[in-house]
Amino acid sequence: GKQVSQMSPKLLMKVSTVQSQIQTGIEPMKHKGKSEKHQIYCDWRYSTHKVWFFSSIYKCLRLRLPVCLLCTCLGGSVYCDDLKLNRVPPLPKDTTHFYARYNRITEISKSDFANMNKLKKIDLTANRITSIEDRTFMGLPELEEVIIRENHISQLPALPETMTLIDASHNNIGSKGIHKEAFKDMTGLLYLYLTDNDVDYIPVPLPDSLRSLHLQRNNIQMMHEDTFCNLNDFNYIRNALEDIRLDGNPINLSKTPQAYVCLPRIPIGNLI
């Protein structure tokens, strides 16, 4: 009452009734031996540019309030950017696009996206993720884009064949961090970005659909003549693959001139 009236302008949203009450900056009140119910409020203040929680986000999370009170939900898109989250919140089942950039999430488990049959895009840029439980994404039939750049991941998780974009740049992925033939069956894959890791080979085979391959600033030292081209078919042309970045790797591209005969453009990288 009195505290609320002193904070203006603001929006108070009634969420639920339970046996405690959250007040701004105060822990929930405990009522020993009483069964009376009190209203719980999550409290926002307005500014000219954004709306943010004034009361503790974590109190709302502990109470498992609907994610759309914590994040911004627009249609099937859920935006949870820059909320200091340390885990993926429970998402509505009809979510198609999920953004949780610039948080403090450290790990991803299978249960985070279980039964999310409409989910097409996951963007977890700039968290603190060190591990993703394998096959976490394999049960998502509509998944097309996974962006996990700027984390601390050493193992790229298995991904479904439906992928069109994978961005795992700026991580700690090394020679054993990519499953064998991980991208072979992704017949619709367009963009593969693994910049700024510790990959020491080009992860072949790559699907013919691929348009852009970014591997700059890794540890790739050699390339085979059949990395991109089919040596048994000199009529084979990879028209789609126009953007290959290998700059910042200890490889001399001039040593394998036959490796580019099927490409519309020579890869960017060291030629001396």
N, C-alpha and C positions, 0 to 999 in steps of 0.2 A: 504494500500500500504506500507508505510514506517514502520508501526508497524508490519505488517505481515512479512516483509522481515527480521526483526531483530530476529524473533522467528524461529529457525531452529534447528533440522529437525522437520517438522510437516506436517500434512495432512489437507487440507482445503476441505470441501465437500460443493458444491453448493446445496442448498436445494430448494429454491423457489424465486420468485420475489414478493415483496410487496412494500409498500410505505415507508419503513424504512430500516435501515441497522444495523445489530448487529456487533459491533467491539469488539475486545477482551478487557474485563474489562470496557466497556463504554456502557451506556444506549443507546437504539436505537435513532438515530437522527430524529428529527421531522422537516418536511418541510411544513411550513404554506403556503397555497395557491398554492402549487405545486403538480402536478400530476405525476411527473417523478417517475419511478420505479428503485429500487436499489436491487442488489443481497443480499440475506441473507446467511450468512455462519455460520455453527456450526464448532467449532474449536477444534481439538484434538492435543495433543503432544504424540509422541512415547516414550516409554522406552523399555528396553530389556524384560520386563515381561508383560506389559499391556498397553492398550490405554485408556486414560481417557479424559473427557472434560476439556479444558482449559477455554473456555468461560462458562458462567453460564448455568447449566443444566436447571434452572428454566425459563430462557428466551426461551429456546427451547420448554419447556412444555407449556408455555403460548401461544406460537404460534401454538400449536397442530401439531408439526412436526411429521412425521412418527416415531412410537416407535422404529423401528429398527435403527434409527440414535442415539437414546438415549441408548438403550439396545443392547445386542448381540442376533441376530436371527440366529439360525442354524436349517435348516429344519423347523419343526413345533415347535421347542423349542425356548422360549424367556427368556433370562437371564437378569434380572434387579437388580442384587445383589449389595448392598452397594453403592447406588447412592443418598442417602439422600432423597428419594422420600417420600412425605407425602400423596400420594394417588396412586391407581392403574392406570397406564397409559392406554390409549385406545389400545387394542390389535388387531392384525390381526385376521380376522375371522377363519383362518385355523390353529390357535395356538392349539397345542396338549399338551404341557408342559409349565407351567409358573412358573418362579422362581423370587421372589422378597424378598430375605432374607436380613436381616441386613439393613433395611431402617427405616423410621419414620412414616409409615402408621398408622393411628389411628382408622379408621373405614372402613368397607366394606359394600357396598350397592348393591342392586340387579342389578343396571345398570352397575356395574363394569364388570360383566361377562354375560351380556344379549346376547342371540343368539350365544353363543360360543358352537356350537354343536359338535365340535371335541375335546374339552378340556378334557384331561384325568387326568392331575395332576396339583395341585396348591400347591406351597410351599411358605408360608409367615412366615417362621421362624424368630424369633428375630426382631419383629417390636414393635409398641406401640399400638396394636389394643385393644380397649376396647369393641367394639360392632361389631357384624356382623348381618346385617338385615336378619331376619328369611326368610327362603325359597330362599335365595340368590343362593344356590347351587342346588336347586331342579329342575331347568329347564335345567340342563346340562346332556344330555342323555348318554354321554360317560364317565362321571367323575368316576374315580376309587380311586384316592389318594388325600387326603387333609391333609396338614401338617401345623398346626397353633401353633406349640409349641413356648414357650418363648415369650408370649404376656401377655395381662391383661384381658383376656376374662373370663366372669363369666357365660355365657350361651353358651352351645354347639349348633350350628345351626342345623336345620334339614338337613339331608343328604340323597341322593338318594339310592335306593336299590342296585345300581351298585358298591358300595364301596368295595375295597379290603384292603385299609390301611387308618386308621384314627389316627393321632398323634396330640393330644391336651395337651401334657405334659407341665408342668411348666406354668400354668395359675391360675385363681382364680375360677375354676368351683366347686360349692358346691352341696349340696343335691338337690336343685331345678334347677340346671343348666343343667340337662340332661332330654330330653323329655321322657315320659313314653314309654317303649318298643321301644326305639330309634333304636336298632340294630336288632330287631327281624326278619325283612324281608330282611336283607342283606345276602342273601344266598351264596355270594362269599367273604364275609369278612374274611380276613386272619390275620390281625394285628390291634389290638386296644390298643393304648398307652395313658393312662391318668395319668401318673406319676406326683407326686408333684402338686396335687390340694387339694381340701378340700372335696372330695367325701366321703360320709359316708356309702355307700352300694355298692354291686357289681351290675352293671346295667343289670340285667337279663330281659328277656331271651336273651341268646347269641346264634347265629347260629352255627350249627354243623361244619361249614367250618372253624371256628376260630382256628388258630394255636398258637397265642401268645397274652396273656392278661397281660399288665403291669399296676399295680395299686399301686406300692410302694409309700410310704410316702404320704398317704392320711389319712382319719379318719375312716376307716372301723373297726367296733367293733364286728360284728357278721356275721355268715354265716348260711344258712339253708342247710339241708341235700339234698335238691333238687335243689340247686343253679346250679350245673353242671350236676347232674345225674337224671335219671328218676326212681323214687321210685316204679313206677308201672311196670317197665320192667327191671328185674335184668340182662337181656342179653344185655342191652344197653351199648355200649362202645363208648367213645369219643376219638377215636384214634388220631385225628388231634391235639387236645389241649394239647401240650407237654410243654408249657412254660407259667406258671402262676406265677406272682410276686406279693406277698402281704407283703413283708418285709417293715418295717417302719410303719406298721399300728398297732393300739392297739387291736389286735385280737389274740386269742390263738387257733391255728389251731387244736390242739390235742382234743379240745372239740367236734369236729364234724367229727369223723373218717369215718362215712358212706358217707360223702359228696364227698369222693375221690375214691370210689370203681370203678367208671367207667372211671377214668382217667389213662393215661399211666404213669404219674408221679405225686407225691404229690406236691402241690404248695410250693413255697419258702416263708417262713415266720416264725413267732414265734411259737414254739411248746411247750412252757412252760408258 
